[in-house]
Amino acid sequence: MTTYTFKGKKSFAGEFLDGLATFYRRRWLLKYFVQRQVTRSYKRSYLGLAWTILSPLIWVFFLTLVFSEVVGIRFRVVESDPTLNFGLFLYCGLLPFMAFSEALNKGMNSIRSNSGLVQKVVFPVELLPFTNAVASLIDKLFGIGALVIIVFVLEHRLHWQVLLLPLIMVVQLLFTLGLTYMMAVIGTYVPDMGEVIRPFIRGTFFITPILWPPERLPENLRWIEDYNPLAYLVEAYRGMILEGTLPGGLATLYFSLFSLALFAAGFGLFVRLKHGFADQL
Amino acid sequence: MTPAVSLRGVSKKYRISGGRSSRLSEVLSFGKVKRSHEFWALQDVNLDVEPGTTLGIIGRNGAGKSTLLSIISGVLQPTTGEVEVRGRLTAIFGLGTGFNPLFTGRENAMLSGLILGIERDEMLERFDDIEEFAELGEFMDQPIKTYSSGMRSRLGFAVAINVQPDVLVLDEALSAGDSAFKRKAIQRMYDLRESGTTVLFVSHSMGMVTRFCTDALLLHKGRVLTSGSPEEVADRYQEMVAKSEENKSAGMSERDRQLDYEIEHEEEEDTPTAGDVPTAGRTTNTRWVVGGAEILGLELLDEAGRPVDKLPSGGRLTVRVRLRYDEATEDSILGITLRSEKAGLEVFSTDTAREGTPLGRKYAGEQTTVDFTFVVPLGPGAYNVDASLADPHADGSDVARTQNAATFEITQEGTITPVKGLVQLPAEVEIYGLEGLQKRPGRPA
């Protein structure tokens, strides 16, 4: 028999741990939610889950066509087919960025777009931003799979470093979660802030070495890359998938600590303010 | 016994803001500018609900009923006060919350159960019950987008009600589905109550409250006005409604009142009346209503076919009853009853069998209109008309029934000599005198 009581305010630490425990307690619900989010866009289509692999292929093809052929940027040469170089380079950098921006944009609306759940049932709201962050990462996991296949087909080699990428993704999840939780709170309490933040999210695309190689950055602007956690992710992805190199140890440590702190801050803010959500809708 | 639900000094404050711009100026001034005003949806509510109680919460729109249920179920946090709930609580505020149209009924049932906080293993165990209860057949494995809204709510209700909660909170969720399903749902609620589940529900149907609840609570403007036996509380509520409507209802036509009836009693015909529940003079008819058809409306018409709420004594009245059969029915009998409000007794009653106009065989979904036309040689005053549909094959129970469906008034207008007593019977008067027999015809009735 479970007992539910609401007596005044719980201690912050208690609520924080309670919130974390929710993920385990409601793991099946979480699974269904993530599954739903991931398969949502494919449910209606005839090819179904095949799209998780097909859409990255289309992306690579499209990016190659536009940037290598039309614009004519070629930083990285694929030996067997020199026209394909930039598509892979760009798509590989896009993956972590898309995971980041999708999670944040969806996270911002996660409470409002589920107002039915928040207002009508006793629902563990913690799960909503979590679902967005995890689903966007899983979606990119398919992208990584497709990318690895393309690299193998074109270059006939695989880098063992790819196998360590999931570890980086776990840290990336913490990083994304921290921000997504903050966005969820902001999007619920101050909907107008969403309009301010959205351009910033888009803007990070340009200050992150996705479209341009980091070597091109002038010396006095190096800090843009050094202090940009997304830049770390982009370069880690590229190194592990395309080049067969591992990210620097110190950088990884910094990124991990930063992500952990960000998660604690974001999640803490969220559990502190979640009780007011139903009133805000 | 420790109460299953207890509330101590619970209040809930809302802020009503004058619009977006005023909210902005408030935010920008860090609360120095106050453009919004406070509104207390609940004020100082104290409540103890013993386990096994069925508590009906009644009150007018905006009285704070839903807020109270939301706070009890933990969706909303009270501004002040404490709430304690012992045991597993399931709240149904809207059926099918969180359903995804692209997923099958089965998937959605699981999802919905998980949302309500039920363990996956338990859901798997109860799946057969849920499937059987929802009566969806093959549709269970079809995407929900192919469902009708009734099917959708049936599934939602089936999940919520089959999970054996200790405390069940319902916010007018019982209007789901057709009457056959409603009956089953209410039967299930009786079962839950028997097994000791505490049920809290909001209803606008006094019939539902008096028949189904063991206790009732009347909320008015966020405060508990009275609580106690359902009959007393329902009376108090009706008194309150009557008082506040006295002024505006002076010009209210019978048509409006009939509409009110149809709105308020919408779910009642299908409610099984527990034969042993004391109805305290509320209903003279304590037969079970088994369902299978619905009385959609009852209208009173004058000779010209116009709706009427006043007519002179001796006028012709048509009682038009509209029926819908939910199940195929043979030889059903529709009866009407005229009751004098003043005298409090049945004045006249007839039915299709007595009048020799059998209804015959009706298939499910068929709609029928039956007119009863008769002369009302009645004394002045108000009269109630009710209709009931009986099935001679199901002994002792009505298929459907109305309660206070319509009233009309016999006026003295146009009559030279008002009828005295209850009814003017056709009479002949013979006077014998010394001059012999004088014969006068009695007034035509």
Interface residues (C-beta under 8 A of the other chain):
Chain A: M1 T2 T3 Y4 T5 F6 K7 G8 R26 W28 L29 Y32 R36 R40 K43 R44 N114 G116 L117 V118 Q119 K120 V121 V122 F123 V190 H275 G276 A278 D279
Chain B: Y14 V27 S70 S73 G74 V75 L76 Q77 P78 E82 V83 E84 V85 R86 G87 R88 L89 A91 F93 G94 T97 G98 N100 L102 F103 E107 M110 L111 L114 I115 L116 G117 E119 R120 D166
